[in-house]
């Protein structure tokens, strides 16, 4: 499951760079709500290992 999620985040980061997207949010709907948000990033990519550990160890 971690590998699939890591591939998804990598794919989204490539889209972000390709289309010059400034901000991204991944989460359950509504993703912008703090209770359902999993990852949020601006210009800096998320620290994937920290995010995966937090998600799968919670």
CHARMM-style PDB file with segment names, atoms N, HN, CA, C and O in Angstrom:
ATOM      1  N   UNK     1       0.828  -1.178   0.000  1.00  0.00      PROA
ATOM      2  CA  UNK     1       0.000   0.000   0.000  1.00  0.00      PROA
ATOM      3  C   UNK     1       0.884   1.257   0.000  1.00  0.00      PROA
ATOM      4  O   UNK     1       0.596   2.233  -0.692  1.00  0.00      PROA
ATOM      5  N   UNK     2       1.961   1.209   0.789  1.00  0.00      PROA
ATOM      6  HN  UNK     2       2.195   0.415   1.351  1.00  0.00      PROA
ATOM      7  CA  UNK     2       2.872   2.359   0.817  1.00  0.00      PROA
ATOM      8  C   UNK     2       3.470   2.636  -0.558  1.00  0.00      PROA
ATOM      9  O   UNK     2       3.587   3.790  -0.971  1.00  0.00      PROA
ATOM     10  N   UNK     3       3.842   1.589  -1.253  1.00  0.00      PROA
ATOM     11  HN  UNK     3       3.747   0.652  -0.918  1.00  0.00      PROA
ATOM     12  CA  UNK     3       4.452   1.744  -2.573  1.00  0.00      PROA
ATOM     13  C   UNK     3       3.464   2.365  -3.557  1.00  0.00      PROA
ATOM     14  O   UNK     3       3.841   3.237  -4.340  1.00  0.00      PROA
ATOM     15  N   UNK     4       2.220   1.933  -3.527  1.00  0.00      PROA
ATOM     16  HN  UNK     4       1.913   1.224  -2.892  1.00  0.00      PROA
ATOM     17  CA  UNK     4       1.204   2.497  -4.413  1.00  0.00      PROA
ATOM     18  C   UNK     4       0.983   3.981  -4.115  1.00  0.00      PROA
ATOM     19  O   UNK     4       0.881   4.796  -5.032  1.00  0.00      PROA
ATOM     20  N   UNK     5       0.912   4.319  -2.838  1.00  0.00      PROA
ATOM     21  HN  UNK     5       0.996   3.656  -2.094  1.00  0.00      PROA
ATOM     22  CA  UNK     5       0.720   5.714  -2.457  1.00  0.00      PROA
ATOM     23  C   UNK     5       1.934   6.551  -2.860  1.00  0.00      PROA
ATOM     24  O   UNK     5       1.779   7.684  -3.317  1.00  0.00      PROA
ATOM     25  N   UNK     6       3.119   6.011  -2.696  1.00  0.00      PROA
ATOM     26  HN  UNK     6       3.244   5.091  -2.325  1.00  0.00      PROA
ATOM     27  CA  UNK     6       4.338   6.730  -3.079  1.00  0.00      PROA
ATOM     28  C   UNK     6       4.366   6.968  -4.586  1.00  0.00      PROA
ATOM     29  O   UNK     6       4.782   8.036  -5.036  1.00  0.00      PROA
ATOM     30  N   UNK     7       3.928   5.986  -5.365  1.00  0.00      PROA
ATOM     31  HN  UNK     7       3.590   5.119  -4.999  1.00  0.00      PROA
ATOM     32  CA  UNK     7       3.873   6.162  -6.817  1.00  0.00      PROA
ATOM     33  C   UNK     7       2.848   7.226  -7.202  1.00  0.00      PROA
ATOM     34  O   UNK     7       3.076   8.009  -8.125  1.00  0.00      PROA
ATOM     35  N   UNK     8       1.725   7.252  -6.497  1.00  0.00      PROA
ATOM     36  HN  UNK     8       1.539   6.616  -5.747  1.00  0.00      PROA
ATOM     37  CA  UNK     8       0.700   8.263  -6.761  1.00  0.00      PROA
ATOM     38  C   UNK     8       1.226   9.660  -6.484  1.00  0.00      PROA
ATOM     39  O   UNK     8       1.031  10.566  -7.294  1.00  0.00      PROA
ATOM     40  N   UNK     9       1.885   9.843  -5.362  1.00  0.00      PROA
ATOM     41  HN  UNK     9       2.043   9.107  -4.704  1.00  0.00      PROA
ATOM     42  CA  UNK     9       2.441  11.147  -5.016  1.00  0.00      PROA
ATOM     43  C   UNK     9       3.515  11.551  -6.020  1.00  0.00      PROA
ATOM     44  O   UNK     9       3.576  12.712  -6.425  1.00  0.00      PROA
ATOM     45  N   UNK    10       4.352  10.617  -6.422  1.00  0.00      PROA
ATOM     46  HN  UNK    10       4.302   9.674  -6.094  1.00  0.00      PROA
ATOM     47  CA  UNK    10       5.376  10.907  -7.419  1.00  0.00      PROA
ATOM     48  C   UNK    10       4.740  11.349  -8.738  1.00  0.00      PROA
ATOM     49  O   UNK    10       5.193  12.314  -9.354  1.00  0.00      PROA
ATOM     50  N   UNK    11       3.704  10.652  -9.163  1.00  0.00      PROA
ATOM     51  HN  UNK    11       3.337   9.869  -8.662  1.00  0.00      PROA
ATOM     52  CA  UNK    11       2.992  11.011 -10.392  1.00  0.00      PROA
ATOM     53  C   UNK    11       2.401  12.418 -10.294  1.00  0.00      PROA
ATOM     54  O   UNK    11       2.510  13.209 -11.230  1.00  0.00      PROA
ATOM     55  N   UNK    12       1.776  12.721  -9.156  1.00  0.00      PROA
ATOM     56  HN  UNK    12       1.688  12.078  -8.395  1.00  0.00      PROA
ATOM     57  CA  UNK    12       1.179  14.050  -8.975  1.00  0.00      PROA
ATOM     58  C   UNK    12       2.235  15.145  -8.933  1.00  0.00      PROA
ATOM     59  O   UNK    12       2.008  16.247  -9.432  1.00  0.00      PROA
ATOM     60  N   UNK    13       3.393  14.849  -8.340  1.00  0.00      PROA
ATOM     61  HN  UNK    13       3.578  13.954  -7.934  1.00  0.00      PROA
ATOM     62  CA  UNK    13       4.465  15.839  -8.309  1.00  0.00      PROA
ATOM     63  C   UNK    13       4.996  16.094  -9.716  1.00  0.00      PROA
ATOM     64  O   UNK    13       5.354  17.225 -10.044  1.00  0.00      PROA
ATOM     65  N   UNK    14       5.052  15.053 -10.551  1.00  0.00      PROA
ATOM     66  HN  UNK    14       4.762  14.135 -10.284  1.00  0.00      PROA
ATOM     67  CA  UNK    14       5.469  15.251 -11.939  1.00  0.00      PROA
ATOM     68  C   UNK    14       4.462  16.113 -12.694  1.00  0.00      PROA
ATOM     69  O   UNK    14       4.852  16.969 -13.487  1.00  0.00      PROA
ATOM     70  N   UNK    15       3.174  15.894 -12.453  1.00  0.00      PROA
ATOM     71  HN  UNK    15       2.857  15.198 -11.809  1.00  0.00      PROA
ATOM     72  CA  UNK    15       2.153  16.750 -13.068  1.00  0.00      PROA
ATOM     73  C   UNK    15       2.295  18.190 -12.594  1.00  0.00      PROA
ATOM     74  O   UNK    15       2.155  19.132 -13.375  1.00  0.00      PROA
ATOM     75  N   UNK    16       2.576  18.347 -11.300  1.00  0.00      PROA
ATOM     76  HN  UNK    16       2.691  17.583 -10.666  1.00  0.00      PROA
ATOM     77  CA  UNK    16       2.746  19.689 -10.725  1.00  0.00      PROA
ATOM     78  C   UNK    16       3.873  20.439 -11.431  1.00  0.00      PROA
ATOM     79  O   UNK    16       3.726  21.612 -11.774  1.00  0.00      PROA
ATOM     80  N   UNK    17       4.978  19.768 -11.640  1.00  0.00      PROA
ATOM     81  HN  UNK    17       5.097  18.815 -11.361  1.00  0.00      PROA
ATOM     82  CA  UNK    17       6.113  20.417 -12.296  1.00  0.00      PROA
ATOM     83  C   UNK    17       5.829  20.661 -13.776  1.00  0.00      PROA
ATOM     84  O   UNK    17       6.169  21.718 -14.307  1.00  0.00      PROA
ATOM     85  N   UNK    18       5.213  19.697 -14.439  1.00  0.00      PROA
ATOM     86  HN  UNK    18       4.936  18.838 -14.007  1.00  0.00      PROA
ATOM     87  CA  UNK    18       4.956  19.808 -15.869  1.00  0.00      PROA
ATOM     88  C   UNK    18       4.000  20.955 -16.187  1.00  0.00      PROA
ATOM     89  O   UNK    18       4.210  21.683 -17.158  1.00  0.00      PROA
ATOM     90  N   UNK    19       2.962  21.122 -15.387  1.00  0.00      PROA
ATOM     91  HN  UNK    19       2.791  20.531 -14.599  1.00  0.00      PROA
ATOM     92  CA  UNK    19       1.939  22.135 -15.655  1.00  0.00      PROA
ATOM     93  C   UNK    19       2.043  23.353 -14.754  1.00  0.00      PROA
ATOM     94  O   UNK    19       1.134  24.183 -14.725  1.00  0.00      PROA
ATOM     95  N   UNK    20       3.152  23.469 -14.011  1.00  0.00      PROA
ATOM     96  HN  UNK    20       3.890  22.795 -14.035  1.00  0.00      PROA
ATOM     97  CA  UNK    20       3.420  24.622 -13.145  1.00  0.00      PROA
ATOM     98  C   UNK    20       2.256  24.896 -12.182  1.00  0.00      PROA
ATOM     99  O   UNK    20       1.760  26.019 -12.090  1.00  0.00      PROA
ATOM    100  N   UNK    21       1.838  23.855 -11.478  1.00  0.00      PROA
ATOM    101  HN  UNK    21       2.241  22.943 -11.553  1.00  0.00      PROA
ATOM    102  CA  UNK    21       0.781  23.972 -10.479  1.00  0.00      PROA
ATOM    103  C   UNK    21       1.426  24.425  -9.180  1.00  0.00      PROA
ATOM    104  O   UNK    21       2.397  23.818  -8.728  1.00  0.00      PROA
ATOM    105  N   UNK    22       0.900  25.484  -8.575  1.00  0.00      PROA
ATOM    106  HN  UNK    22       0.111  25.976  -8.943  1.00  0.00      PROA
ATOM    107  CA  UNK    22       1.572  26.065  -7.417  1.00  0.00      PROA
ATOM    108  C   UNK    22       1.235  25.370  -6.094  1.00  0.00      PROA
ATOM    109  O   UNK    22       2.054  25.388  -5.175  1.00  0.00      PROA
ATOM    110  N   UNK    23       0.056  24.762  -5.977  1.00  0.00      PROA
ATOM    111  HN  UNK    23      -0.609  24.748  -6.723  1.00  0.00      PROA
ATOM    112  CA  UNK    23      -0.338  24.170  -4.706  1.00  0.00      PROA
ATOM    113  C   UNK    23      -1.110  22.886  -4.974  1.00  0.00      PROA
ATOM    114  O   UNK    23      -1.847  22.782  -5.954  1.00  0.00      PROA
ATOM    115  N   UNK    24      -0.932  21.914  -4.091  1.00  0.00      PROA
ATOM    116  HN  UNK    24      -0.333  21.998  -3.294  1.00  0.00      PROA
ATOM    117  CA  UNK    24      -1.661  20.662  -4.228  1.00  0.00      PROA
ATOM    118  C   UNK    24      -2.114  20.132  -2.886  1.00  0.00      PROA
ATOM    119  O   UNK    24      -1.456  20.332  -1.864  1.00  0.00      PROA
ATOM    120  N   UNK    25      -3.243  19.455  -2.904  1.00  0.00      PROA
ATOM    121  HN  UNK    25      -3.777  19.292  -3.734  1.00  0.00      PROA
ATOM    122  CA  UNK    25      -3.794  18.845  -1.693  1.00  0.00      PROA
ATOM    123  C   UNK    25      -4.272  17.446  -2.052  1.00  0.00      PROA
ATOM    124  O   UNK    25      -4.948  17.254  -3.063  1.00  0.00      PROA
ATOM    125  N   UNK    26      -3.924  16.485  -1.233  1.00  0.00      PROA
ATOM    126  HN  UNK    26      -3.374  16.641  -0.412  1.00  0.00      PROA
ATOM    127  CA  UNK    26      -4.421  15.121  -1.381  1.00  0.00      PROA
ATOM    128  C   UNK    26      -5.159  14.777  -0.093  1.00  0.00      PROA
ATOM    129  O   UNK    26      -4.661  15.018   1.007  1.00  0.00      PROA
ATOM    130  N   UNK    27      -6.343  14.214  -0.245  1.00  0.00      PROA
ATOM    131  HN  UNK    27      -6.747  14.018  -1.139  1.00  0.00      PROA
ATOM    132  CA  UNK    27      -7.101  13.820   0.927  1.00  0.00      PROA
ATOM    133  C   UNK    27      -8.454  13.284   0.547  1.00  0.00      PROA
ATOM    134  O   UNK    27      -8.778  13.143  -0.633  1.00  0.00      PROA
ATOM    135  N   UNK    28      -9.243  12.986   1.559  1.00  0.00      PROA
ATOM    136  HN  UNK    28      -8.981  13.101   2.517  1.00  0.00      PROA
ATOM    137  CA  UNK    28     -10.615  12.557   1.347  1.00  0.00      PROA
ATOM    138  C   UNK    28     -11.471  13.798   1.167  1.00  0.00      PROA
ATOM    139  O   UNK    28     -11.123  14.866   1.672  1.00  0.00      PROA
ATOM    140  N   UNK    29     -12.563  13.680   0.469  1.00  0.00      PROA
ATOM    141  HN  UNK    29     -12.845  12.813   0.058  1.00  0.00      PROA
ATOM    142  CA  UNK    29     -13.422  14.842   0.233  1.00  0.00      PROA
ATOM    143  C   UNK    29     -14.114  15.260   1.510  1.00  0.00      PROA
ATOM    144  O   UNK    29     -14.631  14.399   2.222  1.00  0.00      PROA
ATOM    145  N   UNK    30     -14.149  16.531   1.831  1.00  0.00      PROA
ATOM    146  HN  UNK    30     -13.729  17.230   1.252  1.00  0.00      PROA
ATOM    147  CA  UNK    30     -13.455  17.647   1.202  1.00  0.00      PROA
ATOM    148  C   UNK    30     -11.990  17.663   1.615  1.00  0.00      PROA
ATOM    149  O   UNK    30     -11.684  17.730   2.805  1.00  0.00      PROA
ATOM    150  N   UNK    31     -11.100  17.603   0.665  1.00  0.00      PROA
ATOM    151  HN  UNK    31     -11.349  17.548  -0.302  1.00  0.00      PROA
ATOM    152  CA  UNK    31      -9.666  17.487   0.937  1.00  0.00      PROA
ATOM    153  C   UNK    31      -9.093  18.718   1.623  1.00  0.00      PROA
ATOM    154  O   UNK    31      -8.073  18.619   2.305  1.00  0.00      PROA
ATOM    155  N   UNK    32      -9.720  19.870   1.459  1.00  0.00      PROA
ATOM    156  HN  UNK    32     -10.549  19.951   0.905  1.00  0.00      PROA
ATOM    157  CA  UNK    32      -9.202  21.097   2.077  1.00  0.00      PROA
ATOM    158  C   UNK    32      -9.483  21.157   3.574  1.00  0.00      PROA
ATOM    159  O   UNK    32      -8.906  21.997   4.264  1.00  0.00      PROA
ATOM    160  N   UNK    33     -10.344  20.297   4.095  1.00  0.00      PROA
ATOM    161  HN  UNK    33     -10.812  19.614   3.535  1.00  0.00      PROA
ATOM    162  CA  UNK    33     -10.637  20.253   5.520  1.00  0.00      PROA
ATOM    163  C   UNK    33      -9.472  19.575   6.238  1.00  0.00      PROA
ATOM    164  O   UNK    33      -8.978  18.546   5.777  1.00  0.00      PROA
ATOM    165  N   UNK    34      -9.034  20.133   7.349  1.00  0.00      PROA
ATOM    166  HN  UNK    34      -9.435  20.969   7.723  1.00  0.00      PROA
ATOM    167  CA  UNK    34      -7.865  19.596   8.058  1.00  0.00      PROA
ATOM    168  C   UNK    34      -8.073  18.160   8.538  1.00  0.00      PROA
ATOM    169  O   UNK    34      -7.103  17.412   8.659  1.00  0.00      PROA
ATOM    170  N   UNK    35      -9.303  17.764   8.810  1.00  0.00      PROA
ATOM    171  HN  UNK    35     -10.091  18.372   8.711  1.00  0.00      PROA
ATOM    172  CA  UNK    35      -9.562  16.409   9.292  1.00  0.00      PROA
ATOM    173  C   UNK    35      -9.443  15.366   8.190  1.00  0.00      PROA
ATOM    174  O   UNK    35      -9.191  14.196   8.477  1.00  0.00      PROA
ATOM    175  N   UNK    36      -9.620  15.766   6.939  1.00  0.00      PROA
ATOM    176  HN  UNK    36      -9.825  16.717   6.705  1.00  0.00      PROA
ATOM    177  CA  UNK    36      -9.593  14.813   5.833  1.00  0.00      PROA
ATOM    178  C   UNK    36      -8.406  15.020   4.898  1.00  0.00      PROA
ATOM    179  O   UNK    36      -8.247  14.269   3.935  1.00  0.00      PROA
ATOM    180  N   UNK    37      -7.575  16.019   5.161  1.00  0.00      PROA
ATOM    181  HN  UNK    37      -7.705  16.630   5.942  1.00  0.00      PROA
ATOM    182  CA  UNK    37      -6.402  16.295   4.337  1.00  0.00      PROA
ATOM    183  C   UNK    37      -5.274  15.340   4.717  1.00  0.00      PROA
ATOM    184  O   UNK    37      -4.972  15.156   5.896  1.00  0.00      PROA
ATOM    185  N   UNK    38      -4.657  14.738   3.705  1.00  0.00      PROA
ATOM    186  HN  UNK    38      -4.902  14.888   2.747  1.00  0.00      PROA
ATOM    187  CA  UNK    38      -3.532  13.840   3.951  1.00  0.00      PROA
ATOM    188  C   UNK    38      -2.205  14.540   3.676  1.00  0.00      PROA
ATOM    189  O   UNK    38      -1.284  14.465   4.489  1.00  0.00      PROA
ATOM    190  N   UNK    39      -2.103  15.216   2.539  1.00  0.00      PROA
ATOM    191  HN  UNK    39      -2.851  15.277   1.878  1.00  0.00      PROA
ATOM    192  CA  UNK    39      -0.877  15.909   2.159  1.00  0.00      PROA
ATOM    193  C   UNK    39      -1.246  17.258   1.557  1.00  0.00      PROA
ATOM    194  O   UNK    39      -2.204  17.373   0.793  1.00  0.00      PROA
ATOM    195  N   UNK    40      -0.475  18.271   1.911  1.00  0.00      PROA
ATOM    196  HN  UNK    40       0.304  18.178   2.532  1.00  0.00      PROA
ATOM    197  CA  UNK    40      -0.604  19.588   1.288  1.00  0.00      PROA
ATOM    198  C   UNK    40       0.803  20.087   1.000  1.00  0.00      PROA
ATOM    199  O   UNK    40       1.696  19.969   1.839  1.00  0.00      PROA
ATOM    200  N   UNK    41       0.999  20.649  -0.196  1.00  0.00      PROA
ATOM    201  HN  UNK    41       0.273  20.746  -0.878  1.00  0.00      PROA
ATOM    202  CA  UNK    41       2.306  21.213  -0.513  1.00  0.00      PROA
ATOM    203  C   UNK    41       2.147  22.460  -1.362  1.00  0.00      PROA
ATOM    204  O   UNK    41       1.182  22.627  -2.107  1.00  0.00      PROA
ATOM    205  N   UNK    42       3.135  23.325  -1.216  1.00  0.00      PROA
ATOM    206  HN  UNK    42       3.919  23.190  -0.610  1.00  0.00      PROA
ATOM    207  CA  UNK    42       3.193  24.534  -2.033  1.00  0.00      PROA
ATOM    208  C   UNK    42       4.305  24.320  -3.052  1.00  0.00      PROA
ATOM    209  O   UNK    42       4.209  23.429  -3.896  1.00  0.00      PROA
ATOM    210  N   UNK    43       5.355  25.124  -2.982  1.00  0.00      PROA
ATOM    211  HN  UNK    43       5.433  25.848  -2.296  1.00  0.00      PROA
ATOM    212  CA  UNK    43       6.452  24.981  -3.934  1.00  0.00      PROA
ATOM    213  C   UNK    43       7.414  23.857  -3.555  1.00  0.00      PROA
ATOM    214  O   UNK    43       8.114  23.326  -4.418  1.00  0.00      PROA
ATOM    215  N   UNK    44       7.456  23.491  -2.280  1.00  0.00      PROA
ATOM    216  HN  UNK    44       6.888  23.922  -1.579  1.00  0.00      PROA
ATOM    217  CA  UNK    44       8.339  22.422  -1.826  1.00  0.00      PROA
ATOM    218  C   UNK    44       7.594  21.091  -1.859  1.00  0.00      PROA
ATOM    219  O   UNK    44       6.450  21.017  -1.411  1.00  0.00      PROA
ATOM    220  N   UNK    45       8.216  20.049  -2.376  1.00  0.00      PROA
ATOM    221  HN  UNK    45       9.145  20.109  -2.740  1.00  0.00      PROA
ATOM    222  CA  UNK    45       7.544  18.745  -2.364  1.00  0.00      PROA
ATOM    223  C   UNK    45       7.428  18.217  -0.939  1.00  0.00      PROA
ATOM    224  O   UNK    45       8.267  18.534  -0.097  1.00  0.00      PROA
ATOM    225  N   UNK    46       6.407  17.420  -0.658  1.00  0.00      PROA
ATOM    226  HN  UNK    46       5.725  17.163  -1.342  1.00  0.00      PROA
ATOM    227  CA  UNK    46       6.268  16.867   0.697  1.00  0.00      PROA
ATOM    228  C   UNK    46       7.385  15.865   0.980  1.00  0.00      PROA
ATOM    229  O   UNK    46       7.922  15.244   0.063  1.00  0.00      PROA
ATOM    230  N   UNK    47       7.723  15.718   2.245  1.00  0.00      PROA
ATOM    231  HN  UNK    47       7.287  16.223   2.990  1.00  0.00      PROA
ATOM    232  CA  UNK    47       8.702  14.713   2.656  1.00  0.00      PROA
ATOM    233  C   UNK    47       7.967  13.380   2.694  1.00  0.00      PROA
ATOM    234  O   UNK    47       7.310  13.045   3.680  1.00  0.00      PROA
ATOM    235  N   UNK    48       8.085  12.641   1.628  1.00  0.00      PROA
ATOM    236  HN  UNK    48       8.618  12.913   0.827  1.00  0.00      PROA
ATOM    237  CA  UNK    48       7.253  11.470   1.394  1.00  0.00      PROA
ATOM    238  C   UNK    48       7.372  10.419   2.491  1.00  0.00      PROA
ATOM    239  O   UNK    48       6.360   9.865   2.921  1.00  0.00      PROA
ATOM    240  N   UNK    49       8.561  10.139   2.940  1.00  0.00      PROA
ATOM    241  HN  UNK    49       9.383  10.588   2.590  1.00  0.00      PROA
ATOM    242  CA  UNK    49       8.733   9.109   3.979  1.00  0.00      PROA
ATOM    243  C   UNK    49       8.027   9.500   5.274  1.00  0.00      PROA
ATOM    244  O   UNK    49       7.403   8.657   5.918  1.00  0.00      PROA
ATOM    245  N   UNK    50       8.122  10.764   5.656  1.00  0.00      PROA
ATOM    246  HN  UNK    50       8.629  11.449   5.133  1.00  0.00      PROA
ATOM    247  CA  UNK    50       7.453  11.227   6.873  1.00  0.00      PROA
ATOM    248  C   UNK    50       5.948  11.123   6.729  1.00  0.00      PROA
ATOM    249  O   UNK    50       5.257  10.707   7.659  1.00  0.00      PROA
ATOM    250  N   UNK    51       5.438  11.500   5.565  1.00  0.00      PROA
ATOM    251  HN  UNK    51       6.000  11.838   4.810  1.00  0.00      PROA
ATOM    252  CA  UNK    51       4.000  11.435   5.325  1.00  0.00      PROA
ATOM    253  C   UNK    51       3.511   9.992   5.345  1.00  0.00      PROA
ATOM    254  O   UNK    51       2.486   9.688   5.954  1.00  0.00      PROA
ATOM    255  N   UNK    52       4.247   9.099   4.676  1.00  0.00      PROA
ATOM    256  HN  UNK    52       5.080   9.345   4.181  1.00  0.00      PROA
ATOM    257  CA  UNK    52       3.847   7.696   4.646  1.00  0.00      PROA
ATOM    258  C   UNK    52       3.875   7.089   6.043  1.00  0.00      PROA
ATOM    259  O   UNK    52       2.966   6.341   6.405  1.00  0.00      PROA
ATOM    260  N   UNK    53       4.887   7.392   6.823  1.00  0.00      PROA
ATOM    261  HN  UNK    53       5.625   8.000   6.529  1.00  0.00      PROA
ATOM    262  CA  UNK    53       4.951   6.881   8.184  1.00  0.00      PROA
ATOM    263  C   UNK    53       3.781   7.387   9.013  1.00  0.00      PROA
ATOM    264  O   UNK    53       3.178   6.621   9.765  1.00  0.00      PROA
ATOM    265  N   UNK    54       3.455   8.663   8.886  1.00  0.00      PROA
ATOM    266  HN  UNK    54       3.945   9.285   8.275  1.00  0.00      PROA
ATOM    267  CA  UNK    54       2.347   9.240   9.638  1.00  0.00      PROA
ATOM    268  C   UNK    54       1.011   8.621   9.223  1.00  0.00      PROA
ATOM    269  O   UNK    54       0.161   8.358  10.074  1.00  0.00      PROA
ATOM    270  N   UNK    55       0.823   8.392   7.942  1.00  0.00      PROA
ATOM    271  HN  UNK    55       1.513   8.606   7.251  1.00  0.00      PROA
ATOM    272  CA  UNK    55      -0.436   7.838   7.457  1.00  0.00      PROA
ATOM    273  C   UNK    55      -0.629   6.378   7.851  1.00  0.00      PROA
ATOM    274  O   UNK    55      -1.710   5.983   8.288  1.00  0.00      PROA
ATOM    275  N   UNK    56       0.416   5.587   7.696  1.00  0.00      PROA
ATOM    276  HN  UNK    56       1.294   5.908   7.341  1.00  0.00      PROA
ATOM    277  CA  UNK    56       0.267   4.162   7.893  1.00  0.00      PROA
ATOM    278  C   UNK    56       0.546   3.714   9.316  1.00  0.00      PROA
ATOM    279  O   UNK    56       0.321   2.549   9.646  1.00  0.00      PROA
ATOM    280  N   UNK    57       1.027   4.607  10.165  1.00  0.00      PROA
ATOM    281  HN  UNK    57       1.209   5.553   9.897  1.00  0.00      PROA
ATOM    282  CA  UNK    57       1.248   4.263  11.573  1.00  0.00      PROA
ATOM    283  C   UNK    57       0.196   4.872  12.481  1.00  0.00      PROA
ATOM    284  O   UNK    57       0.249   4.699  13.699  1.00  0.00      PROA
ATOM    285  N   UNK    58      -0.758   5.582  11.901  1.00  0.00      PROA
ATOM    286  HN  UNK    58      -0.801   5.723  10.912  1.00  0.00      PROA
ATOM    287  CA  UNK    58      -1.805   6.229  12.703  1.00  0.00      PROA
ATOM    288  C   UNK    58      -2.898   5.257  13.069  1.00  0.00      PROA
ATOM    289  OT1 UNK    58      -3.859   5.632  13.742  1.00  0.00      PROA
TER     290      UNK     58
END
